[in-house]
Amino acid sequence: MKLILTQEVDGLGAPGDVVEVKDGYGRNYLVPRGLGIRWTRGGEKTIESIKTARTARAVRDEDHAKDVKAKLEANAVNVKVRAGEGGRLFGAVTTAEIADAVTEVSGEKVDRRTIVVTNPIKTLGAHEVSVKLHDEVSATVALNVVPA
């Protein structure tokens, strides 16, 4: 099955890419979650609009991404969350909360979809997350989760 990706899918491709996947994976996972749409001959306009939106969101170029990476790795980012006794959080820290905190510290707009959290953050303290700034550049950000 041929699909046009509408969002980043790890190990598969970026928004606007045309990929060939197994029928069940496309029909049962990618399409219902809005990660891809079926490829058609008239889909060229869709591909172009997705790619223009992607470039508008993306960091301008690799040099700019390296500058942003230096800013992010130089400073620790504090995320304020509600917590109970013993340092347990009410829920987990979301990528949207992390994106807002990183934007405050760096002064650069960071999209929540570019943040990679390996394990859910459910405790106070120091954690690390990865921010994919460009296709070749990703920054490791030191994250301090503190009670609000």
CNS distance restraints for C-alpha pairs under 8 A (distance, minus, plus):
assign (resid   1 and name CA) (resid  20 and name CA) 5.58 0.50 0.50
assign (resid   1 and name CA) (resid  21 and name CA) 5.44 0.50 0.50
assign (resid   1 and name CA) (resid  22 and name CA) 5.95 0.50 0.50
assign (resid   1 and name CA) (resid  23 and name CA) 5.30 0.50 0.50
assign (resid   1 and name CA) (resid  26 and name CA) 7.00 0.50 0.50
assign (resid   1 and name CA) (resid  38 and name CA) 7.93 0.50 0.50
assign (resid   2 and name CA) (resid  18 and name CA) 6.78 0.50 0.50
assign (resid   2 and name CA) (resid  19 and name CA) 5.70 0.50 0.50
assign (resid   2 and name CA) (resid  20 and name CA) 4.58 0.50 0.50
assign (resid   2 and name CA) (resid  21 and name CA) 6.44 0.50 0.50
assign (resid   2 and name CA) (resid  38 and name CA) 6.37 0.50 0.50
assign (resid   2 and name CA) (resid  39 and name CA) 5.45 0.50 0.50
assign (resid   3 and name CA) (resid  18 and name CA) 5.65 0.50 0.50
assign (resid   3 and name CA) (resid  19 and name CA) 5.47 0.50 0.50
assign (resid   3 and name CA) (resid  20 and name CA) 6.42 0.50 0.50
assign (resid   3 and name CA) (resid  21 and name CA) 7.43 0.50 0.50
assign (resid   3 and name CA) (resid  26 and name CA) 7.44 0.50 0.50
assign (resid   3 and name CA) (resid  36 and name CA) 5.97 0.50 0.50
assign (resid   3 and name CA) (resid  37 and name CA) 5.51 0.50 0.50
assign (resid   3 and name CA) (resid  38 and name CA) 4.61 0.50 0.50
assign (resid   3 and name CA) (resid  39 and name CA) 4.80 0.50 0.50
assign (resid   4 and name CA) (resid  15 and name CA) 7.68 0.50 0.50
assign (resid   4 and name CA) (resid  16 and name CA) 5.99 0.50 0.50
assign (resid   4 and name CA) (resid  17 and name CA) 5.74 0.50 0.50
assign (resid   4 and name CA) (resid  18 and name CA) 4.57 0.50 0.50
assign (resid   4 and name CA) (resid  19 and name CA) 6.48 0.50 0.50
assign (resid   4 and name CA) (resid  36 and name CA) 5.38 0.50 0.50
assign (resid   4 and name CA) (resid  37 and name CA) 5.30 0.50 0.50
assign (resid   4 and name CA) (resid  38 and name CA) 6.16 0.50 0.50
assign (resid   4 and name CA) (resid  39 and name CA) 5.60 0.50 0.50
assign (resid   4 and name CA) (resid  47 and name CA) 7.17 0.50 0.50
assign (resid   5 and name CA) (resid   9 and name CA) 7.85 0.50 0.50
assign (resid   5 and name CA) (resid  13 and name CA) 7.29 0.50 0.50
assign (resid   5 and name CA) (resid  14 and name CA) 6.66 0.50 0.50
assign (resid   5 and name CA) (resid  15 and name CA) 4.95 0.50 0.50
assign (resid   5 and name CA) (resid  16 and name CA) 5.39 0.50 0.50
assign (resid   5 and name CA) (resid  17 and name CA) 5.58 0.50 0.50
assign (resid   5 and name CA) (resid  18 and name CA) 6.50 0.50 0.50
assign (resid   5 and name CA) (resid  19 and name CA) 7.44 0.50 0.50
assign (resid   5 and name CA) (resid  35 and name CA) 5.87 0.50 0.50
assign (resid   5 and name CA) (resid  36 and name CA) 4.14 0.50 0.50
assign (resid   5 and name CA) (resid  37 and name CA) 6.50 0.50 0.50
assign (resid   6 and name CA) (resid  14 and name CA) 7.78 0.50 0.50
assign (resid   6 and name CA) (resid  15 and name CA) 4.69 0.50 0.50
assign (resid   6 and name CA) (resid  16 and name CA) 6.07 0.50 0.50
assign (resid   6 and name CA) (resid  34 and name CA) 7.10 0.50 0.50
assign (resid   6 and name CA) (resid  35 and name CA) 5.25 0.50 0.50
assign (resid   6 and name CA) (resid  36 and name CA) 4.99 0.50 0.50
assign (resid   6 and name CA) (resid  37 and name CA) 7.10 0.50 0.50
assign (resid   6 and name CA) (resid  50 and name CA) 6.82 0.50 0.50
assign (resid   7 and name CA) (resid  14 and name CA) 6.35 0.50 0.50
assign (resid   7 and name CA) (resid  15 and name CA) 4.64 0.50 0.50
assign (resid   7 and name CA) (resid  16 and name CA) 7.90 0.50 0.50
assign (resid   7 and name CA) (resid  34 and name CA) 7.89 0.50 0.50
assign (resid   7 and name CA) (resid  35 and name CA) 5.20 0.50 0.50
assign (resid   7 and name CA) (resid  36 and name CA) 7.06 0.50 0.50
assign (resid   8 and name CA) (resid  13 and name CA) 6.14 0.50 0.50
assign (resid   8 and name CA) (resid  14 and name CA) 4.50 0.50 0.50
assign (resid   8 and name CA) (resid  15 and name CA) 5.46 0.50 0.50
assign (resid   8 and name CA) (resid  35 and name CA) 7.53 0.50 0.50
assign (resid   9 and name CA) (resid  13 and name CA) 5.60 0.50 0.50
assign (resid   9 and name CA) (resid  14 and name CA) 6.44 0.50 0.50
assign (resid   9 and name CA) (resid  35 and name CA) 7.36 0.50 0.50
assign (resid  12 and name CA) (resid  19 and name CA) 7.54 0.50 0.50
assign (resid  13 and name CA) (resid  17 and name CA) 6.23 0.50 0.50
assign (resid  13 and name CA) (resid  19 and name CA) 7.56 0.50 0.50
assign (resid  15 and name CA) (resid  50 and name CA) 6.42 0.50 0.50
assign (resid  15 and name CA) (resid  51 and name CA) 6.74 0.50 0.50
assign (resid  15 and name CA) (resid  54 and name CA) 6.95 0.50 0.50
assign (resid  16 and name CA) (resid  46 and name CA) 7.96 0.50 0.50
assign (resid  16 and name CA) (resid  47 and name CA) 4.95 0.50 0.50
assign (resid  16 and name CA) (resid  48 and name CA) 7.29 0.50 0.50
assign (resid  16 and name CA) (resid  50 and name CA) 5.32 0.50 0.50
assign (resid  16 and name CA) (resid  51 and name CA) 5.37 0.50 0.50
assign (resid  17 and name CA) (resid  47 and name CA) 7.48 0.50 0.50
assign (resid  18 and name CA) (resid  39 and name CA) 7.43 0.50 0.50
assign (resid  21 and name CA) (resid  25 and name CA) 6.72 0.50 0.50
assign (resid  21 and name CA) (resid  26 and name CA) 6.29 0.50 0.50
assign (resid  22 and name CA) (resid  26 and name CA) 6.34 0.50 0.50
assign (resid  23 and name CA) (resid  27 and name CA) 5.93 0.50 0.50
assign (resid  24 and name CA) (resid  28 and name CA) 5.55 0.50 0.50
assign (resid  24 and name CA) (resid  29 and name CA) 7.60 0.50 0.50
assign (resid  25 and name CA) (resid  29 and name CA) 5.36 0.50 0.50
assign (resid  25 and name CA) (resid  30 and name CA) 6.51 0.50 0.50
assign (resid  26 and name CA) (resid  30 and name CA) 4.87 0.50 0.50
assign (resid  26 and name CA) (resid  31 and name CA) 5.88 0.50 0.50
assign (resid  26 and name CA) (resid  36 and name CA) 7.81 0.50 0.50
assign (resid  27 and name CA) (resid  31 and name CA) 5.74 0.50 0.50
assign (resid  27 and name CA) (resid  32 and name CA) 7.20 0.50 0.50
assign (resid  28 and name CA) (resid  32 and name CA) 6.46 0.50 0.50
assign (resid  29 and name CA) (resid  33 and name CA) 6.27 0.50 0.50
assign (resid  30 and name CA) (resid  34 and name CA) 6.31 0.50 0.50
assign (resid  30 and name CA) (resid  35 and name CA) 4.99 0.50 0.50
assign (resid  30 and name CA) (resid  36 and name CA) 5.49 0.50 0.50
assign (resid  30 and name CA) (resid  37 and name CA) 7.95 0.50 0.50
assign (resid  31 and name CA) (resid  35 and name CA) 5.96 0.50 0.50
assign (resid  31 and name CA) (resid  36 and name CA) 5.13 0.50 0.50
assign (resid  31 and name CA) (resid  37 and name CA) 5.77 0.50 0.50
assign (resid  31 and name CA) (resid  38 and name CA) 7.71 0.50 0.50
assign (resid  39 and name CA) (resid  43 and name CA) 6.11 0.50 0.50
assign (resid  42 and name CA) (resid  46 and name CA) 7.92 0.50 0.50
assign (resid  43 and name CA) (resid  47 and name CA) 6.24 0.50 0.50
assign (resid  44 and name CA) (resid  48 and name CA) 6.27 0.50 0.50
assign (resid  45 and name CA) (resid  49 and name CA) 6.24 0.50 0.50
assign (resid  46 and name CA) (resid  50 and name CA) 6.14 0.50 0.50
assign (resid  47 and name CA) (resid  51 and name CA) 6.14 0.50 0.50
assign (resid  48 and name CA) (resid  52 and name CA) 6.17 0.50 0.50
assign (resid  49 and name CA) (resid  53 and name CA) 6.20 0.50 0.50
assign (resid  50 and name CA) (resid  54 and name CA) 6.12 0.50 0.50
assign (resid  51 and name CA) (resid  55 and name CA) 6.21 0.50 0.50
assign (resid  52 and name CA) (resid  56 and name CA) 6.21 0.50 0.50
assign (resid  53 and name CA) (resid  57 and name CA) 6.35 0.50 0.50
assign (resid  54 and name CA) (resid  58 and name CA) 6.03 0.50 0.50
assign (resid  55 and name CA) (resid  59 and name CA) 7.76 0.50 0.50
assign (resid  55 and name CA) (resid  60 and name CA) 7.82 0.50 0.50
assign (resid  57 and name CA) (resid 111 and name CA) 7.66 0.50 0.50
assign (resid  58 and name CA) (resid 133 and name CA) 7.45 0.50 0.50
assign (resid  58 and name CA) (resid 134 and name CA) 7.12 0.50 0.50
assign (resid  59 and name CA) (resid  64 and name CA) 6.98 0.50 0.50
assign (resid  59 and name CA) (resid  65 and name CA) 6.18 0.50 0.50
assign (resid  59 and name CA) (resid 133 and name CA) 6.42 0.50 0.50
assign (resid  59 and name CA) (resid 134 and name CA) 6.52 0.50 0.50
assign (resid  60 and name CA) (resid  64 and name CA) 6.38 0.50 0.50
assign (resid  60 and name CA) (resid  65 and name CA) 7.42 0.50 0.50
assign (resid  61 and name CA) (resid  65 and name CA) 6.24 0.50 0.50
assign (resid  61 and name CA) (resid 134 and name CA) 7.53 0.50 0.50
assign (resid  62 and name CA) (resid  66 and name CA) 6.23 0.50 0.50
assign (resid  62 and name CA) (resid 134 and name CA) 6.52 0.50 0.50
assign (resid  62 and name CA) (resid 136 and name CA) 7.57 0.50 0.50
assign (resid  62 and name CA) (resid 137 and name CA) 7.19 0.50 0.50
assign (resid  63 and name CA) (resid  67 and name CA) 6.44 0.50 0.50
assign (resid  64 and name CA) (resid  68 and name CA) 6.31 0.50 0.50
assign (resid  65 and name CA) (resid  69 and name CA) 6.05 0.50 0.50
assign (resid  65 and name CA) (resid 133 and name CA) 5.78 0.50 0.50
assign (resid  65 and name CA) (resid 134 and name CA) 6.25 0.50 0.50
assign (resid  65 and name CA) (resid 137 and name CA) 6.58 0.50 0.50
assign (resid  66 and name CA) (resid  70 and name CA) 6.25 0.50 0.50
assign (resid  66 and name CA) (resid 137 and name CA) 6.82 0.50 0.50
assign (resid  67 and name CA) (resid  71 and name CA) 6.46 0.50 0.50
assign (resid  68 and name CA) (resid  72 and name CA) 6.20 0.50 0.50
assign (resid  68 and name CA) (resid 106 and name CA) 7.38 0.50 0.50
assign (resid  68 and name CA) (resid 108 and name CA) 7.39 0.50 0.50
assign (resid  68 and name CA) (resid 133 and name CA) 7.97 0.50 0.50
assign (resid  69 and name CA) (resid  73 and name CA) 6.09 0.50 0.50
assign (resid  69 and name CA) (resid 133 and name CA) 7.59 0.50 0.50
assign (resid  69 and name CA) (resid 137 and name CA) 7.78 0.50 0.50
assign (resid  69 and name CA) (resid 138 and name CA) 7.09 0.50 0.50
assign (resid  69 and name CA) (resid 139 and name CA) 5.23 0.50 0.50
assign (resid  70 and name CA) (resid  74 and name CA) 6.05 0.50 0.50
assign (resid  71 and name CA) (resid  75 and name CA) 6.72 0.50 0.50
assign (resid  71 and name CA) (resid 106 and name CA) 6.09 0.50 0.50
assign (resid  72 and name CA) (resid  76 and name CA) 7.63 0.50 0.50
assign (resid  72 and name CA) (resid 102 and name CA) 7.53 0.50 0.50
assign (resid  72 and name CA) (resid 105 and name CA) 7.75 0.50 0.50
assign (resid  72 and name CA) (resid 106 and name CA) 6.17 0.50 0.50
assign (resid  72 and name CA) (resid 139 and name CA) 6.99 0.50 0.50
assign (resid  72 and name CA) (resid 140 and name CA) 7.75 0.50 0.50
assign (resid  72 and name CA) (resid 141 and name CA) 6.10 0.50 0.50
assign (resid  73 and name CA) (resid 139 and name CA) 6.66 0.50 0.50
assign (resid  73 and name CA) (resid 140 and name CA) 6.33 0.50 0.50
assign (resid  73 and name CA) (resid 141 and name CA) 5.52 0.50 0.50
assign (resid  73 and name CA) (resid 142 and name CA) 7.13 0.50 0.50
assign (resid  75 and name CA) (resid 105 and name CA) 7.57 0.50 0.50
assign (resid  75 and name CA) (resid 142 and name CA) 7.52 0.50 0.50
assign (resid  76 and name CA) (resid 141 and name CA) 6.96 0.50 0.50
assign (resid  76 and name CA) (resid 142 and name CA) 5.03 0.50 0.50
assign (resid  76 and name CA) (resid 143 and name CA) 5.90 0.50 0.50
assign (resid  76 and name CA) (resid 144 and name CA) 6.90 0.50 0.50
assign (resid  77 and name CA) (resid 101 and name CA) 6.46 0.50 0.50
assign (resid  77 and name CA) (resid 102 and name CA) 6.29 0.50 0.50
assign (resid  77 and name CA) (resid 105 and name CA) 6.65 0.50 0.50
assign (resid  77 and name CA) (resid 141 and name CA) 7.38 0.50 0.50
assign (resid  77 and name CA) (resid 142 and name CA) 6.26 0.50 0.50
assign (resid  77 and name CA) (resid 143 and name CA) 4.94 0.50 0.50
assign (resid  77 and name CA) (resid 144 and name CA) 5.97 0.50 0.50
assign (resid  78 and name CA) (resid 101 and name CA) 6.73 0.50 0.50
assign (resid  78 and name CA) (resid 143 and name CA) 6.04 0.50 0.50
assign (resid  78 and name CA) (resid 144 and name CA) 4.74 0.50 0.50
assign (resid  78 and name CA) (resid 145 and name CA) 5.94 0.50 0.50
assign (resid  78 and name CA) (resid 146 and name CA) 6.75 0.50 0.50
assign (resid  79 and name CA) (resid  97 and name CA) 7.18 0.50 0.50
assign (resid  79 and name CA) (resid  98 and name CA) 6.71 0.50 0.50
assign (resid  79 and name CA) (resid 101 and name CA) 6.07 0.50 0.50
assign (resid  79 and name CA) (resid 143 and name CA) 7.14 0.50 0.50
assign (resid  79 and name CA) (resid 144 and name CA) 6.14 0.50 0.50
assign (resid  79 and name CA) (resid 145 and name CA) 4.94 0.50 0.50
assign (resid  79 and name CA) (resid 146 and name CA) 6.09 0.50 0.50
assign (resid  80 and name CA) (resid 145 and name CA) 6.12 0.50 0.50
assign (resid  80 and name CA) (resid 146 and name CA) 5.05 0.50 0.50
assign (resid  80 and name CA) (resid 147 and name CA) 5.48 0.50 0.50
assign (resid  80 and name CA) (resid 148 and name CA) 4.91 0.50 0.50
assign (resid  81 and name CA) (resid  89 and name CA) 7.32 0.50 0.50
assign (resid  81 and name CA) (resid  93 and name CA) 7.51 0.50 0.50
assign (resid  81 and name CA) (resid 145 and name CA) 7.07 0.50 0.50
assign (resid  81 and name CA) (resid 146 and name CA) 6.38 0.50 0.50
assign (resid  81 and name CA) (resid 147 and name CA) 5.21 0.50 0.50
assign (resid  81 and name CA) (resid 148 and name CA) 5.16 0.50 0.50
assign (resid  82 and name CA) (resid  89 and name CA) 6.16 0.50 0.50
assign (resid  82 and name CA) (resid  90 and name CA) 6.20 0.50 0.50
assign (resid  82 and name CA) (resid 147 and name CA) 5.64 0.50 0.50
assign (resid  82 and name CA) (resid 148 and name CA) 5.53 0.50 0.50
assign (resid  83 and name CA) (resid  87 and name CA) 6.04 0.50 0.50
assign (resid  83 and name CA) (resid  88 and name CA) 5.59 0.50 0.50
assign (resid  83 and name CA) (resid  89 and name CA) 4.23 0.50 0.50
assign (resid  83 and name CA) (resid  90 and name CA) 5.79 0.50 0.50
assign (resid  83 and name CA) (resid 124 and name CA) 7.86 0.50 0.50
assign (resid  83 and name CA) (resid 147 and name CA) 5.70 0.50 0.50
assign (resid  83 and name CA) (resid 148 and name CA) 7.57 0.50 0.50
assign (resid  84 and name CA) (resid  88 and name CA) 5.46 0.50 0.50
assign (resid  84 and name CA) (resid  89 and name CA) 6.06 0.50 0.50
assign (resid  84 and name CA) (resid  90 and name CA) 7.05 0.50 0.50
assign (resid  87 and name CA) (resid 123 and name CA) 5.78 0.50 0.50
assign (resid  87 and name CA) (resid 124 and name CA) 5.36 0.50 0.50
assign (resid  88 and name CA) (resid 122 and name CA) 6.39 0.50 0.50
assign (resid  88 and name CA) (resid 123 and name CA) 5.08 0.50 0.50
assign (resid  88 and name CA) (resid 124 and name CA) 6.79 0.50 0.50
assign (resid  89 and name CA) (resid 122 and name CA) 5.46 0.50 0.50
assign (resid  89 and name CA) (resid 123 and name CA) 5.77 0.50 0.50
assign (resid  89 and name CA) (resid 124 and name CA) 7.23 0.50 0.50
assign (resid  90 and name CA) (resid 122 and name CA) 7.90 0.50 0.50
assign (resid  91 and name CA) (resid 122 and name CA) 6.63 0.50 0.50
assign (resid  92 and name CA) (resid 120 and name CA) 6.33 0.50 0.50
assign (resid  92 and name CA) (resid 121 and name CA) 5.46 0.50 0.50
assign (resid  92 and name CA) (resid 122 and name CA) 4.76 0.50 0.50
assign (resid  93 and name CA) (resid  97 and name CA) 6.65 0.50 0.50
assign (resid  93 and name CA) (resid  98 and name CA) 7.35 0.50 0.50
assign (resid  93 and name CA) (resid 120 and name CA) 7.25 0.50 0.50
assign (resid  93 and name CA) (resid 121 and name CA) 5.50 0.50 0.50
assign (resid  93 and name CA) (resid 122 and name CA) 6.62 0.50 0.50
assign (resid  94 and name CA) (resid  98 and name CA) 6.48 0.50 0.50
assign (resid  95 and name CA) (resid  99 and name CA) 5.97 0.50 0.50
assign (resid  95 and name CA) (resid 112 and name CA) 5.40 0.50 0.50
assign (resid  95 and name CA) (resid 113 and name CA) 7.56 0.50 0.50
assign (resid  95 and name CA) (resid 115 and name CA) 6.41 0.50 0.50
assign (resid  95 and name CA) (resid 117 and name CA) 7.70 0.50 0.50
assign (resid  96 and name CA) (resid 100 and name CA) 6.23 0.50 0.50
assign (resid  96 and name CA) (resid 112 and name CA) 5.32 0.50 0.50
assign (resid  97 and name CA) (resid 101 and name CA) 6.31 0.50 0.50
assign (resid  98 and name CA) (resid 102 and name CA) 6.08 0.50 0.50
assign (resid  98 and name CA) (resid 112 and name CA) 7.57 0.50 0.50
assign (resid  99 and name CA) (resid 103 and name CA) 6.01 0.50 0.50
assign (resid  99 and name CA) (resid 110 and name CA) 5.75 0.50 0.50
assign (resid  99 and name CA) (resid 111 and name CA) 6.40 0.50 0.50
assign (resid  99 and name CA) (resid 112 and name CA) 5.27 0.50 0.50
assign (resid  99 and name CA) (resid 115 and name CA) 7.45 0.50 0.50
assign (resid 100 and name CA) (resid 104 and name CA) 6.29 0.50 0.50
assign (resid 100 and name CA) (resid 110 and name CA) 7.77 0.50 0.50
assign (resid 101 and name CA) (resid 105 and name CA) 6.39 0.50 0.50
assign (resid 102 and name CA) (resid 106 and name CA) 5.98 0.50 0.50
assign (resid 102 and name CA) (resid 107 and name CA) 7.94 0.50 0.50
assign (resid 102 and name CA) (resid 108 and name CA) 7.99 0.50 0.50
assign (resid 102 and name CA) (resid 110 and name CA) 7.04 0.50 0.50
assign (resid 103 and name CA) (resid 107 and name CA) 5.30 0.50 0.50
assign (resid 103 and name CA) (resid 108 and name CA) 5.36 0.50 0.50
assign (resid 103 and name CA) (resid 109 and name CA) 5.25 0.50 0.50
assign (resid 103 and name CA) (resid 110 and name CA) 5.89 0.50 0.50
assign (resid 104 and name CA) (resid 108 and name CA) 7.82 0.50 0.50
assign (resid 110 and name CA) (resid 114 and name CA) 7.40 0.50 0.50
assign (resid 111 and name CA) (resid 115 and name CA) 7.44 0.50 0.50
assign (resid 114 and name CA) (resid 131 and name CA) 5.61 0.50 0.50
assign (resid 114 and name CA) (resid 132 and name CA) 5.11 0.50 0.50
assign (resid 114 and name CA) (resid 133 and name CA) 6.98 0.50 0.50
assign (resid 115 and name CA) (resid 129 and name CA) 7.05 0.50 0.50
assign (resid 115 and name CA) (resid 130 and name CA) 5.85 0.50 0.50
assign (resid 115 and name CA) (resid 131 and name CA) 4.52 0.50 0.50
assign (resid 115 and name CA) (resid 132 and name CA) 6.40 0.50 0.50
assign (resid 116 and name CA) (resid 129 and name CA) 6.05 0.50 0.50
assign (resid 116 and name CA) (resid 130 and name CA) 5.10 0.50 0.50
assign (resid 116 and name CA) (resid 131 and name CA) 6.14 0.50 0.50
assign (resid 116 and name CA) (resid 132 and name CA) 7.64 0.50 0.50
assign (resid 117 and name CA) (resid 121 and name CA) 7.99 0.50 0.50
assign (resid 117 and name CA) (resid 129 and name CA) 5.38 0.50 0.50
assign (resid 117 and name CA) (resid 130 and name CA) 6.76 0.50 0.50
assign (resid 118 and name CA) (resid 129 and name CA) 7.44 0.50 0.50
assign (resid 121 and name CA) (resid 127 and name CA) 7.70 0.50 0.50
assign (resid 123 and name CA) (resid 145 and name CA) 7.51 0.50 0.50
assign (resid 124 and name CA) (resid 144 and name CA) 7.51 0.50 0.50
assign (resid 124 and name CA) (resid 145 and name CA) 4.92 0.50 0.50
assign (resid 124 and name CA) (resid 146 and name CA) 5.83 0.50 0.50
assign (resid 124 and name CA) (resid 147 and name CA) 7.30 0.50 0.50
assign (resid 125 and name CA) (resid 144 and name CA) 5.47 0.50 0.50
assign (resid 125 and name CA) (resid 145 and name CA) 5.12 0.50 0.50
assign (resid 125 and name CA) (resid 146 and name CA) 6.66 0.50 0.50
assign (resid 126 and name CA) (resid 142 and name CA) 7.03 0.50 0.50
assign (resid 126 and name CA) (resid 143 and name CA) 5.65 0.50 0.50
assign (resid 126 and name CA) (resid 144 and name CA) 4.56 0.50 0.50
assign (resid 126 and name CA) (resid 145 and name CA) 6.36 0.50 0.50
assign (resid 127 and name CA) (resid 142 and name CA) 6.13 0.50 0.50
assign (resid 127 and name CA) (resid 143 and name CA) 4.99 0.50 0.50
assign (resid 127 and name CA) (resid 144 and name CA) 6.28 0.50 0.50
assign (resid 127 and name CA) (resid 145 and name CA) 7.56 0.50 0.50
assign (resid 128 and name CA) (resid 140 and name CA) 6.63 0.50 0.50
assign (resid 128 and name CA) (resid 141 and name CA) 5.67 0.50 0.50
assign (resid 128 and name CA) (resid 142 and name CA) 4.88 0.50 0.50
assign (resid 128 and name CA) (resid 143 and name CA) 5.56 0.50 0.50
assign (resid 129 and name CA) (resid 140 and name CA) 5.81 0.50 0.50
assign (resid 129 and name CA) (resid 141 and name CA) 5.41 0.50 0.50
assign (resid 129 and name CA) (resid 142 and name CA) 6.86 0.50 0.50
assign (resid 129 and name CA) (resid 143 and name CA) 7.07 0.50 0.50
assign (resid 130 and name CA) (resid 138 and name CA) 6.67 0.50 0.50
assign (resid 130 and name CA) (resid 139 and name CA) 5.65 0.50 0.50
assign (resid 130 and name CA) (resid 140 and name CA) 4.55 0.50 0.50
assign (resid 130 and name CA) (resid 141 and name CA) 6.08 0.50 0.50
assign (resid 131 and name CA) (resid 138 and name CA) 5.46 0.50 0.50
assign (resid 131 and name CA) (resid 139 and name CA) 5.17 0.50 0.50
assign (resid 131 and name CA) (resid 140 and name CA) 6.38 0.50 0.50
assign (resid 131 and name CA) (resid 141 and name CA) 7.22 0.50 0.50
assign (resid 132 and name CA) (resid 137 and name CA) 6.37 0.50 0.50
assign (resid 132 and name CA) (resid 138 and name CA) 4.23 0.50 0.50
assign (resid 132 and name CA) (resid 139 and name CA) 6.48 0.50 0.50
assign (resid 133 and name CA) (resid 137 and name CA) 5.67 0.50 0.50
assign (resid 133 and name CA) (resid 138 and name CA) 5.34 0.50 0.50
assign (resid 133 and name CA) (resid 139 and name CA) 7.19 0.50 0.50
assign (resid 134 and name CA) (resid 138 and name CA) 6.66 0.50 0.50
